[in-house]
Amino acid sequence: MEEGERAPRYRWWVLGIGGAVLATAVVVVLWNRDGASVPGVEGRWRPESIAGYTIDPARTAANPREPLVEFRPDGTLTTSDGCNVVEIPYTVGEQGAFGHGAPGPQTDIGCWAVPNLGVVLKAKRVDVDGDVLTFLDGAGVEVGRYARAGG
């Protein structure tokens, strides 16, 4: 192009379409980052079985709080071992692909601790079937099964 010439208009139109496509892709990716991409994952979940651990309701009943995992719609989850609570950012993608960030700070109160945090940290995939949430490791082996809790 010679000095003083204007760029053809079609180039700007193509860039405008490309920008719109990119913006749409970003919105789709961000939407899929929250727990909503696996229907029913949000909410509070009570452990029913954890690989390598025996859940003893009599012992956990003496804890100050109920051991739970809670998925929030804002992309954070909390785990409680019965005493201590930890907050973690999470993502759930297609086919239940599960990712998480680093656990936040926590207290270290002693009690009959249920290893909910360990289940979350080992999981690579989650599956929801009605009121049952299953955490699976990278090989597809179940590391924990949870039932929907009230409230």
C-alpha positions, 0 to 999 in steps of 0.5 A, a space after each residue: 500500500 502506498 503512503 496515504 492509501 486506506 486499507 481495504 474495508 474487508 480486512 477490518 470486517 474479517 478482524 471484527 468477525 475473528 474477534 467475535 469468534 474469539 470472545 465467544 470461545 472465551 465465554 464458552 471456556 469460562 462457562 465450562 470451568 464451573 461445576 455447572 458443566 456436570 449436572 447436579 454436582 453443586 451442593 453438600 455431599 456426605 461420605 459413604 465410602 472412602 478407599 482405604 478408610 473405614 467410616 465410623 458414624 459413632 466416632 464422627 458423631 462426636 466431631 464438632 461438625 459433620 464431615 462434608 464436601 460442598 461444591 459451590 456454584 462460584 467454582 469453590 468447594 469446601 471440605 470438612 474432616 469433622 473439625 477443620 474446613 478447607 476451601 479449594 477452587 475447582 473445575 469440572 469439565 466434559 465427561 466429569 474431568 475434575 481439576 482443583 487448585 491448591 488448598 487454602 489455609 486451614 486450622 489443625 484441630 484434632 478429631 476423628 478426621 474423615 479424609 475428605 480432602 485426600 479424596 478431593 486431591 486424588 480425584 481426576 474425575 467426578 460422576 453424579 448419578 442422582 444423589 450419589 457423587 463418585 470421585 475417581 482417580 486417573 485410572 478410573 478407580 473409585 476413591 470416594 462415594 458420597 451421598 447428597 446431604 441436606 441443607 
